[in-house]
Amino acid sequence: MPIGNFKLFLIFLAAFFVMHLSGMWFAQLPYILSALLVSITVVSILLLLNKWLYNKTTKNAATDIGLKSVTINSLIPGLLLSILLLLMYPFLGCILDTSISIQKNWLWNTIGLLLTAGVTEEVLFRGFLFAKLRATMNFRKAAVISIAAFSLAHLPMFTYMDWKIALPSTLLAIGLSVPFAYLYEKAENSVWSAALVHTSIRTIGMVFFTEDKNYTVLVLSWMSVSLLIPNILLLCSKQFRKLWTMK
C-alpha cells in the first residue's frame, strides 16, 4: 500500500473512532446539543489534520473535505431523491397497515441528524476518504477501496453495540457508499447533496415512528427501500455507467 494511502486510512480510522466515542461521551446531553458537539469535534479534527498533514489553508482544507458552496442545480439530484424516499413513508404505512407518526421534537431531531449523519459522516466518508482516493484514481477504484475501508471501520462496532443494530447499519452504509459517492461528484465535490439524502434515510425512529407492533417490520422495510431506490436509480443513470467504466 502506498505510504500516502496508509496515512489516509489511519486518519480515517482515527476520526471514525472519535466520531463514535464522542457520540457515547455526549449521549447524556439533549440530542441536538450532542449532535452539535460530535459534529464540531470530528469536523474540527479533520480540518486541523488536513491543514497540518496536507499543508492547506483553513479555507482550502474546508473545501477539500466537501464543505463548500454549491449551486442549486448541483443539489437537485439529492433533493429529489430525498423527497422520493420520504414519500415512501405513507406508501409503507399503507402496505404494512401501520399508522406512522411524527415525533414531537421532529424539527430538532432533523437538525441533529443533518449535523451527524448529514455533515459529519459525509465529510468523513465522502469529503475526506473518498475525495482523497479519487484524487489519484478512477471513480470505481476509489469507491471500491472506500467500501473496504467502511467495512473494516465498522467491525469494532460489533464489540460495543447490539449486532441487530450494528449489522444492518453496516450493510446499509456499505450499500449506499457508491450512490453517495456519485452524489458527491455530481454536487461539484460537495457533501451537501449526499447529506440531504443521508439525513432523510436516518429519519426512521428519530422523526417518523409507529407505536404499532409492526415497528421492527417498518424499520427493516424502510432500510430496504432506502437501499434499493438509490441503487436502482444509479443503475439507470447513463452518466453513472459511463463514469463507472472509465479507466
Helices and strands as residue ranges (DSSP letters): H 3-25, H 31-54, H 58-64, H 72-86, H 88-96, E 101-102, H 106-113, I 114-120, H 121-122, I 123-130, H 131-134, H 139-154, H 157-160, H 163-175, H 177-186, H 192-201, E 208-209, H 215-235, H 238-245
